[in-house]
Amino acid sequence: MFEGLFNKSSELKDSLPEVRGKYLENVKLSKHTWFGVGGPAEILYLPEDEDDLRLFLLKKPESIPVTIIGGGSNLLVRDGGIMGVVIKLDNPNFKKIRLEDGVLKVGAGVNNSDLKKFMLENSVGGMEFITSVPGKIGGLLRTNAGCFGGNVSQVLVSAKIMNDWGEIHEVEKDDFNFSYRSSTFPENWIILEASFKCVTKERKEIEELFNEHKKYRETHQPINKRTAGSTFKNPDGLSAWKLIEDAGCKGLKVGGAEVSQMHSNFLINNGNATAEDIEKLGEMIIQKVFEKTSITLEWEVRRMGVKR
Ligand SMILES: Cc1cc2nc3c(=O)[nH]c(=O)nc-3n(C[C@H](O)[C@H](O)[C@H](O)COP(=O)(O)OP(=O)(O)OC[C@H]3O[C@@H](n4cnc5c(N)ncnc54)[C@H](O)[C@@H]3O)c2cc1C
């Protein structure tokens, strides 16, 4: 039985302010994460729009924790689930894309395939690489996602955020202090929209880059499996996958979790893994790599929630 903040999620719901969006009780987060594991959210709140979210943050009891998720492609939600309210910006109001004075403004709830479609239809390029990362724009910024030699901070101009008092601010790129897969962005701020530098390009040229990136991923990463991408950050000047492979971890298993044969920094849920299996496998890898190299790998996958 899930032990949340209240005996029943309906009691938590009763303590929350009235909203125009939706409150869903006891929602399985395994359906909202790429790994396909994890316990429930006591309440999943889907705000209707920015104003609905603002009033929720202003009026909710202070003691109730709030967690924001995007596409769940970088998350390991533990089997006991997440207490309090989980927010997902899934309403079309958070999925708008527009071009303004040569800057591309993308809602936090936009996913990579919608962004690709917009870029092709409007001949907008210069940031093709970020569309190959799974997930949504909010998660992309929060994790300073990167690939193919670039990262989000290189193409970001500014972001519209909401703080925990419901105030909206436009924050310049430099104020995020981006570094490798991280930033000093406060945990309790919610990204609403990102503004990106872009250039006008031939549709064909953009399409070619998209296809090149897709092909690379299909041949180098287990993108069709239940995974959350690179599990560990690359230590300075080194590759996590190589350290993992050299420590003899390729193919290592715990329950239904396995180190990918294709890319050893990817962990896979073979279908019946629990979050505990995946986390234990990760900890086992950290230990084995440390025993061999005295290097401690750092999780890139974000672990959240409570153990069962
Ligand atoms: C097959 C595969 C390949 C991948 N390849 C790459 C890669 O090449 N490069 C790379 O960097 N990553 C990669 N990843 C990891 C992942 O796709 C990225 O980290 C992605 O940007 C996460 O976005 P998301 O929307 O899924 O965020 P989530 O996983 O849902 O959340 C990630 C973090 O962002 C926060 N967050 C989400 N939305 C918001 C918001 N609106 N406001 C504030 N905080 C928010 C969450 O609280 C959490 O801390 C890969 C993952 C998979 C499954």
The ligand as a MOL file (V3000), in Angstrom:
LIG
                    3D

  0  0  0     0  0            999 V3000
M  V30 BEGIN CTAB
M  V30 COUNTS 53 58 0 0 0
M  V30 BEGIN ATOM
M  V30 1 C 17.0920 7.0040 -25.3880 0
M  V30 2 C 17.5350 8.2280 -24.6270 0
M  V30 3 C 18.5720 9.0100 -25.1250 0
M  V30 4 C 18.9930 10.1530 -24.4370 0
M  V30 5 N 19.9940 10.9060 -24.9610 0
M  V30 6 C 20.3980 12.0280 -24.3340 0
M  V30 7 C 21.4190 12.8540 -24.9040 0
M  V30 8 O 21.9470 12.5950 -25.9700 0
M  V30 9 N 21.7910 13.9600 -24.2060 0
M  V30 10 C 21.2150 14.3060 -23.0150 0
M  V30 11 O 21.6000 15.3380 -22.4350 0
M  V30 12 N 20.2360 13.5460 -22.4640 0
M  V30 13 C 19.8010 12.4310 -23.0820 0
M  V30 14 N 18.8190 11.6610 -22.5400 0
M  V30 15 C 18.2280 12.0520 -21.2470 0
M  V30 16 C 16.9420 12.9210 -21.3680 0
M  V30 17 O 16.3130 12.6880 -22.5970 0
M  V30 18 C 17.2360 14.4200 -21.2310 0
M  V30 19 O 17.7870 14.6970 -19.9720 0
M  V30 20 C 15.9490 15.2490 -21.4160 0
M  V30 21 O 16.2930 16.5720 -21.6630 0
M  V30 22 C 15.0130 15.1760 -20.2220 0
M  V30 23 O 13.7950 15.8090 -20.5880 0
M  V30 24 P 12.3960 15.3420 -19.9810 0
M  V30 25 O 11.3530 16.2930 -20.4440 0
M  V30 26 O 12.1410 13.9270 -20.2510 0
M  V30 27 O 12.6410 15.6290 -18.4140 0
M  V30 28 P 12.3400 14.6640 -17.1880 0
M  V30 29 O 13.1330 13.4300 -17.3310 0
M  V30 30 O 10.8870 14.5180 -16.9840 0
M  V30 31 O 12.9360 15.5590 -16.0030 0
M  V30 32 C 14.3020 15.8370 -15.9340 0
M  V30 33 C 14.5160 16.9520 -14.9110 0
M  V30 34 O 13.9560 18.1560 -15.4100 0
M  V30 35 C 13.0400 18.7230 -14.4620 0
M  V30 36 N 11.9790 19.3630 -15.2450 0
M  V30 37 C 11.2070 18.7980 -16.2230 0
M  V30 38 N 10.3690 19.7370 -16.7240 0
M  V30 39 C 10.6130 20.9030 -16.0530 0
M  V30 40 C 10.0640 22.2330 -16.1050 0
M  V30 41 N 9.0850 22.5620 -16.9480 0
M  V30 42 N 10.5570 23.1590 -15.2570 0
M  V30 43 C 11.5560 22.8420 -14.3840 0
M  V30 44 N 12.1090 21.6260 -14.2810 0
M  V30 45 C 11.6410 20.6620 -15.1080 0
M  V30 46 C 12.5770 17.5320 -13.6370 0
M  V30 47 O 12.1450 17.9410 -12.3570 0
M  V30 48 C 13.8520 16.6980 -13.5680 0
M  V30 49 O 14.6900 17.1960 -12.5550 0
M  V30 50 C 18.3600 10.5190 -23.2090 0
M  V30 51 C 17.3120 9.7330 -22.7270 0
M  V30 52 C 16.8830 8.6120 -23.4300 0
M  V30 53 C 15.7340 7.8170 -22.8910 0
M  V30 END ATOM
M  V30 BEGIN BOND
M  V30 1 1 1 2
M  V30 2 1 2 3
M  V30 3 2 2 52
M  V30 4 2 3 4
M  V30 5 1 4 5
M  V30 6 1 4 50
M  V30 7 2 5 6
M  V30 8 1 6 7
M  V30 9 1 6 13
M  V30 10 2 7 8
M  V30 11 1 7 9
M  V30 12 1 9 10
M  V30 13 2 10 11
M  V30 14 1 10 12
M  V30 15 2 12 13
M  V30 16 1 13 14
M  V30 17 1 14 15
M  V30 18 1 14 50
M  V30 19 1 15 16
M  V30 20 1 16 17
M  V30 21 1 16 18
M  V30 22 1 18 19
M  V30 23 1 18 20
M  V30 24 1 20 21
M  V30 25 1 20 22
M  V30 26 1 22 23
M  V30 27 1 23 24
M  V30 28 2 24 25
M  V30 29 1 24 26
M  V30 30 1 24 27
M  V30 31 1 27 28
M  V30 32 2 28 29
M  V30 33 1 28 30
M  V30 34 1 28 31
M  V30 35 1 31 32
M  V30 36 1 32 33
M  V30 37 1 33 34
M  V30 38 1 33 48
M  V30 39 1 34 35
M  V30 40 1 35 36
M  V30 41 1 35 46
M  V30 42 1 36 37
M  V30 43 1 36 45
M  V30 44 2 37 38
M  V30 45 1 38 39
M  V30 46 1 39 40
M  V30 47 2 39 45
M  V30 48 1 40 41
M  V30 49 2 40 42
M  V30 50 1 42 43
M  V30 51 2 43 44
M  V30 52 1 44 45
M  V30 53 1 46 47
M  V30 54 1 46 48
M  V30 55 1 48 49
M  V30 56 2 50 51
M  V30 57 1 51 52
M  V30 58 1 52 53
M  V30 END BOND
M  V30 END CTAB
M  END
